[in-house]
């Protein structure tokens, strides 16, 4: 038996996407809560972000500095992780 395709109003879609974007919630959690698929809600969130791209206020000086610091730390941690992976592979090979 074929399932009927659920239809949602544009207001419902926007409100669901707003729950994710404005409250920094995970798509999976909100999707489970409102009873829609994760992919569906992900598409709604993507469209919401595209439609409201200019609505966010620009970053302040302290926020820009924090963002730069976080990017630097992420880059450093990625380099450390790559090194540790190579070291683990080297020592795993050596023990055989």
C-alpha positions as CSV (number, residue, x, y, z in Angstrom):
1,X,0.0,0.0,0.0
2,X,1.4,3.4,-1.0
3,X,1.9,6.0,1.6
4,X,0.4,9.5,1.1
5,X,3.0,12.2,0.8
6,X,2.7,14.6,3.8
7,X,2.3,18.2,3.0
8,X,3.3,21.0,5.4
9,X,2.4,24.6,5.3
10,X,5.1,27.2,4.6
11,X,4.6,28.6,8.1
12,X,5.2,25.2,9.6
13,X,8.3,24.7,7.5
14,X,9.7,28.1,8.5
15,X,9.0,27.6,12.2
16,X,10.7,24.2,12.2
17,X,13.7,25.6,10.5
18,X,13.8,28.5,12.9
19,X,13.9,26.1,15.8
20,X,17.1,24.7,14.4
21,X,18.8,27.9,13.3
22,X,17.9,30.3,16.1
23,X,18.1,27.9,19.0
24,X,21.3,26.1,17.8
25,X,19.6,22.7,18.0
26,X,20.4,19.6,16.1
27,X,18.4,18.8,13.0
28,X,17.9,15.2,14.2
29,X,16.5,16.3,17.5
30,X,14.0,18.8,16.1
31,X,13.0,16.4,13.3
32,X,12.2,13.6,15.8
33,X,10.3,16.1,18.0
34,X,8.0,17.4,15.3
35,X,7.7,14.1,13.4
36,X,9.4,14.8,10.1
37,X,12.4,13.2,8.4
38,X,15.8,14.6,9.0
39,X,16.5,15.1,5.3
40,X,13.3,17.0,4.9
41,X,14.0,19.3,7.8
42,X,17.6,19.7,6.6
43,X,16.2,20.9,3.2
44,X,13.9,23.4,5.0
45,X,16.8,24.7,7.2
46,X,19.0,25.1,4.1
47,X,16.3,27.1,2.3
48,X,15.7,29.2,5.5
49,X,19.3,30.0,5.7
50,X,19.5,31.0,2.1
51,X,16.4,33.2,2.5
52,X,17.7,34.9,5.7
53,X,21.4,35.1,4.8
54,X,21.6,38.9,5.5
55,X,19.6,38.9,8.7
56,X,22.5,38.1,11.0
57,X,24.3,41.1,12.5
58,X,28.0,41.4,11.5
59,X,30.6,40.0,13.9
60,X,32.0,42.3,16.5
61,X,35.7,42.8,17.1
62,X,35.9,40.3,20.0
63,X,33.8,37.7,18.0
64,X,36.2,38.0,15.0
65,X,39.2,37.6,17.3
66,X,37.6,34.5,18.9
67,X,36.7,33.1,15.5
68,X,40.3,33.5,14.3
69,X,41.7,31.9,17.5
70,X,39.3,28.9,17.1
71,X,40.3,28.5,13.5
72,X,43.9,28.5,14.4
73,X,43.4,26.0,17.2
74,X,41.4,23.7,14.8
75,X,44.1,23.9,12.2
76,X,46.7,23.0,14.9
77,X,44.6,20.1,16.2
78,X,44.1,18.7,12.7
79,X,47.9,18.7,12.1
80,X,48.5,17.0,15.5
81,X,45.8,14.4,14.6
82,X,47.4,13.7,11.2
83,X,50.8,13.2,12.9
84,X,49.4,10.9,15.5
85,X,47.7,8.8,12.8
86,X,50.9,8.4,11.0
87,X,52.8,7.6,14.2
88,X,50.2,5.0,15.1
89,X,50.4,3.4,11.7
90,X,54.2,3.3,11.9
91,X,54.3,1.6,15.3
92,X,51.5,-0.8,14.3
93,X,53.5,-1.8,11.3
94,X,56.7,-2.2,13.3
95,X,55.2,-4.7,15.8
96,X,54.2,-7.2,13.2
